[in-house]
Amino acid sequence: MSTRQKLGLGDGYEALEVTPELIEQLYGELPERKSIAVQPSKDGGGPKDAIDLLTAVHNPGRGGIFGSADGPTHSFEMRYINGLVGFQWVMATTEAQKQMQRQLETFYPDAHIDVSEHDRPALLPLEEGRYVAGAYLRLRKRSDGKHLYPIKHMDIEGFENDPYGSITAEMIGERESDTETDLSVQTIFEPAPSDWWKGGLLSSSIDDIADELKSPRKDESFLHALKYELFPEKYELVGQEREASNKDKQASNIVREQRGEKGFRLNLRIIGVSDDPDTAVRRVAETAQQFDGYYESKTEQGFEVVPLYDKPLLTELERAYGRTRADRKMIMGVRGAAGLIHIPNDDINTQDVDWSLTSHAGDVPANAPRFSEYHDPETVPWEKELRSVGLENADHWEYDIPATWTDPEEYDGWNPGTDRQEGSDDRELDRDQEREQEVSA
């Protein structure tokens, strides 16, 4: 099978059987971190809020002449397990985890946010006898600075629908299928230096690419190229300038708009674990295909799917479970990254998402009294003469509250039940008299 794929005779996919050795190997890669699970609300979220969220947690590594040191590597994961699509973050450090938790509560206040009690969060559960398949995505233009072309995002015309809708639909697959399959779409993201858009020593900057798009050159013909090879002193292989089309101008503007944005280095992986090897491969391939929704026609930028088999598959599985990043020259501004990393809302119209049914925040005001303190006899005794309203300097005391209860001994023989009945009858007579007076008037 692997030989056929290497010769280009297969589709590039292969499923590995899950053995005890593979389970031990992959689980051994799990980092000692806590995961943050998010149950999204149908009424909030989406890529727009993710722009602010990712900007808030952008803490890059150090910059330098030859690039920058590796920054903290985080992971955002959409997972389909046990019939539900869920979302989780695995941050690089404890400090980053606490910061992400705070920012999630700020930008997704109606979502339910839960931090795992256990270290080493699994990506997908592995069981002996099942099969695992995988693929990763890369940008179509990734050399000579061409990776700085943006994918489609919400600020570009044509991004009306959240691509998560089609992606989660394929993750779920056929509900009536007898074969159980778990899937994960993992996005590894690492904050890039603030000047990422300037390119590097051997790569173009965003301004260079935008200028090239605005002043395009016509490609040389085959005949001219042949003449150049035969008579290099007589001919030059430089191409001819041509007038920029509307598409060229629009692409130039789209590229240049990234100038000054915060950026992220990314990896995208699709992993599937199934009872059947062919099903594992098919479900991974179908899910990966849905990333065509990010294709930007003006810049002709999109994703290529790289199927995995044999040793490359095993290597990528180790990276996926270890939450590590491979350098694939995939770097994006925060708006493009937000399209890939966000908590969705009901715009995706996927029923099997693990939605939050109640609001996680705002139920109790922050300045509400902590009633447990009132029940502490050392803080507020229950004897009448010692309650807050009867203490000295009560007007200046933290727990100054009015009395709401009267001791029955102070009723002086008054029967509350009888008085309540008599008072009720008197009130009925008063209301009858008022009605008669109104009628007479």
N, C-alpha and C positions, 0 to 999 in steps of 0.2 A: 504493500500500500504506500509506504513512504517513498519507495523508489519511483513508483508511477507519478506521484505528486512532484518529485524533484524533476522529472522529465516533462512536466507540464501535462500529464495525461489525466490528472485528477482535478477535483475542484479546490484542492488546497486544504481541506478540512480532514481531521481525524479525531476520533474520540478515544480517550484513554480510559481503561478500566480502573475503577477505584479499588485499590488494594489496601490492606492494612499498612503497607510500607508507604504508599502514596499519602494516606491520611496522616500518618505520623510526620512525613516530610513537610506537607503543606501546613498542618496545624503548628508545626515547629517554627514556621515563618511568622506567625501572628505576633504583632508588636504588643508590648505591655501598655495598652492605652484603654481608655473607656470610650464607648460609643455614645453618641447622642441620637436617640430615635425621635423622629418628628412625625406626629399624626397631623396632616394638613387640614385646614378648614376649607370648606367649599366657598366661603365668602371672602377669603383673603389669600394673599400670596401671588405668585406669578413671577415672570422674569424681571418686571420693573422693580419690585422690592429687592430682588437679588442683587441688582446693581449697587444699591446702597449697602446691602449686607456685605458683599465682597469687598467693597471699598473700605468698610469699617474694619475688616479683619486682614487687610493687606499689610503685612509686616515682612518686607523682603530681606534677603541676605545682603552682604556687603558688596558694593560695586567696585570695579577696577578697570584698568586699561584693557585687559584681556577677558572681560566679562565680569562675572560676579561669583562669589562663593554660593554654594547651595543654600537655599533658604529652607524654612520648615516645609515639609511635604505633608499635605493633608489629603483626605479622601472623602468624596461624596458618592453615595451608593444608592441606586434604586434597586430594590430586590423584590422578586416575586417568589414567595415562600408560603406554602400551606394555603394557596388560593387567594392571597392578598398581596397587593403591591405596597411596599413600605419604603421609607426613606431614612437614611442614617448618615451621620457625619462621624469620621474618625480623624481627630486632630492630632498634630504631631507631638504636642506637649500638653501638660496639665494646664499651663497658663493659657494656651491657645484654646483648649477645650472650654475653660470657664469663660473666656472672652466670647467664643462662638455661642455659648448658651445664653449669655446676656444679650447678644445682638439678635439672636433668633427670637427671644422674648420681646424685643423691641420692634422688630420689623414684621413678625408673624404673631401678633398678640393673641389671636384666636386659635392658634395651633396648640396641640398638646406636646410638650417637650419633656423627654425623660432621659436621664443619664443612667447608663447601665451600671449595675452594682459590681459587675465582673470585669476583670481585665481580659485582654486578648480576644477581642470581638471577631467572630468568624464572618467570612464573606458569604459563603453558602454552606449548608450542612453537607458533610461527606459521609456516605455509607458504603460499606463493602458490597461489591457486586453491581453498583451503579456505574455510569459512564459520564465523563466530563469532556466538554468541547469548549473552544474559545476562539476569539478573534480580537484584533485591535484595529483602531482607526488612525489614519494619518492624513495630513493635508495633501492635496494634489500638487500644490506648489510649495516646495519646502527647501529649495536651494537658492543661493545667491540673493538671499533676503526675500524671496517670493513668499515665504511663510507669513509675511506681514500682511498679506491680503486678508481681509476679514471674511468670515462666514456670514450668512444671513443672521440678523438679530432684530430686535423689536424696533430699533430706530431706522431700519431700512425698509422701504416700501415692499410689501409682499409677505411680511411676517405677521399676518392677521391671526393665525392659529398657532397655539403652543404645540411644537413638534412632539412634546411628551404624549399627546393624545394618541398618535399613531404608534409611538414606541411602546407605551404601556399596553396598548391593544395587542401587539405582537408578543409581548412578554407573557401575557395571559394565554394567548393561543386559543385553541378550540376547547370550549368548556366541556364538551361531551367526550373528549379524548380519554381513553382508558390509561394512557401512559402519563405518569406524573413527572413533571419537569420543573426544576427550580432555575431561575435566571437572575443574573445581576448585571447591571450596567454601572461600571465603576469609572468615575472621573477623578484622576489624581491631579491636584492643582498645587502649584508652588508659586508664591508671590515673586514676580520678577522685579528687578531694580526699577526705580521711577523713570529712568531714561532708556528703558528697553526699546522704545520706538526709534531711537537714534541708530539702531543697528549695531554692528560690531566692526572689528578690524577687517574682517573678510566678508562682511555682508552689508547689503544696502540698508539705508534708512527709509523710514516711511516717506520722507520728503523726496528722496531719490526716486522711489517707485512711483509716487504721485506725479512727479515731473515727467518720467518716462511715459506714463500713460497719457499725459496731456500733450506730449510731442512724440507720437509714435513714428516708427520707421517701417517702411515696406520691406518685407523679407526678400532676400536675393533669390533670383530664379536658379534653377539647377544648372542652366547653361552658363550663367555668370559665375557660379561657384566653380564649375569645371574649368573655365578660363583662368580663374584666380589660381587654381591648383597648378595649371600648366605654365602660366606666365605671371607669377606673383609680383614681379617688378613693374608690370604694365597695368594690372588691375588691382583694385582695392575691394575688399569684402566688407563694405560698411553699410549697405542698404540705402534706401532713399527715404527721405522724410515725406510723410503724407499728412494730409489734414486730419485732425482729430475728429472722430465721429461723436455724436451725442453720447453714445455708450462709453466711449473713451473718457469723455469729460466727467460723466457721472461716476465712473469707476475711480477716476483720479480724486474726486471729492470724497468718495466713501473711504478711500485709503487714508487721505490726509486728515479726516475727522478723528482718527485715532491718536493724533498728535497730542501729547500731554496726558493721555489716559493712563490709569494704573493698569498693569498687565499681569498675566499669569502664564507660566509654563504648564502644559497640560499633557496628560495621557488619557486615552479612552479605551476601555476594554469591555468586552461582552463575554461572560462566562455562563455556561449552562451545565446543569447536572441532571441526568435523566435515567430512567430505568432501561432505556433503549438507546444504543449508540447512534443510530440513524436519526432518531428524534432529537437527541442532544445537538447534533450537527445542524439539523434543519431549523430548530428553534433559534439557535445562535445566528445563523445566516439570515433568517427572516427579520430578526430584531435589528441586526446591523444594517440591513438594507434601508430601514426606516430613517436612518440618519441622512438620507438624500434630501430630507426636508430642510436641511441647513444650507443647501446649495445656493450660492449667490450668483445670479446670472450675469450681472454687470461686470464683476471682477472675475467671473468664471472660477470661483473658489468653492471647494467643497471637500468632502471626505472620500478617501479610498479605504475599502475594507481589506484587511490583510488576514486571510484565514490561517489558522495555526495547526500544526501537526507535529508529532514526534517530539524531539528535543526543544524546538522553539515554543511549542505549546507548554511543555513542562516549565521552561524558563519563565514564560509569561504568567503561569499559574503561581509560581513562587513570588513573582513581583506583585501579583494581585492580592494574594493573602498577606504578604508582608507590607503592603501599602507603600511600595517604592516606585520611583519614576525612572523611566528610560529616556534618554535624550533623543527625541524624535523631531526636534526643531519645530515643535508646535507651540506657538506663543500667541496669545490673543489679548486684546484690550478687554476691559472689564465688561463692556456691553456684550461682546461676543461670548465671553466666558459665562455671563449670567444666563444666556440662552441654554447653556449646557448644564449649569449648576443652579437649580432653584427649586423651591417648594411650590407645587402647582395648586391651582384652585379648580372649581368645577368647569372651567373652560375646556379641560381635556375630556370631559364626558366619559370617564372610565368608572364603571360601577364597582369594580373589585379593588379600588384603592382603599387603604386603611384610613378612612376619614375620621377626623375628630368630631364627635357629636356634641361636645360641650365646649364652652370657652375656657381656656386655660388661665387667663389673667383677667383681672378687673372685677372679680366677684366680691372681694372685700377691700374697702378703701385702705390705703397704706396707713392712714392715721386713725383707723378704728381702734377702740380700746381692746386690750388683750384680756378677755374676761376670765381667763384662768387665774390672773392675778387677784381678782376680787374674791376668789375662793380660797386664797391662801390666808389662814387665820393670823399669821404673823404680819401680813401686810394690811389686811382690812378685817378686823374682828367683826363677828355678827351681832354682838351685844348692842342693844339700841344706843346706849349712852356712849359707846365707843365707835359707832359708825361714822362715816366721813362727815355727815351733815352735823354731827354733834361735837366734833373735835374742835379744839382751839385752832385758830388761824385756818379754819376750813376753807375760807375764800381763797387762800393762797396754796391750797394743798392739791397735789396732782390728781387725787381721786375724789375730788369734791363732787358728789352727786346728790340729788334730792332724795328724800325718803319716799318710797313707793308702797309701803306696807304699814298698816296700823295694827297694834297689838289688840286682840279680841277683848282683853281685860279693860280696855279703855272705852268699850262701847256703852258702859253703864246700863246694862240690862236690855239694851236694844237688840232685838232679834233681826238679823240681816234678812232672813228669808221672808218673814212676815212683812217687814217694811217694804221690801222690794215688791211684794204682791200688791200692798195697799198703794204704794206709789204708782204702780202700773195702772191701777184702776182710776186713780185721780187724774193721771195724764190722759186716759181715754175720755173721761168726762170733759176735761178742758178742751180736747180736740173736737168733741161733739158740739160744744158751745160755740167754738170758733167757726165751725162749718155752718151752724144755724145763722150766726151773724152775717156771714158772707152771703148766704142765700137771701136773707132779708135785704141786704144792701142791694 
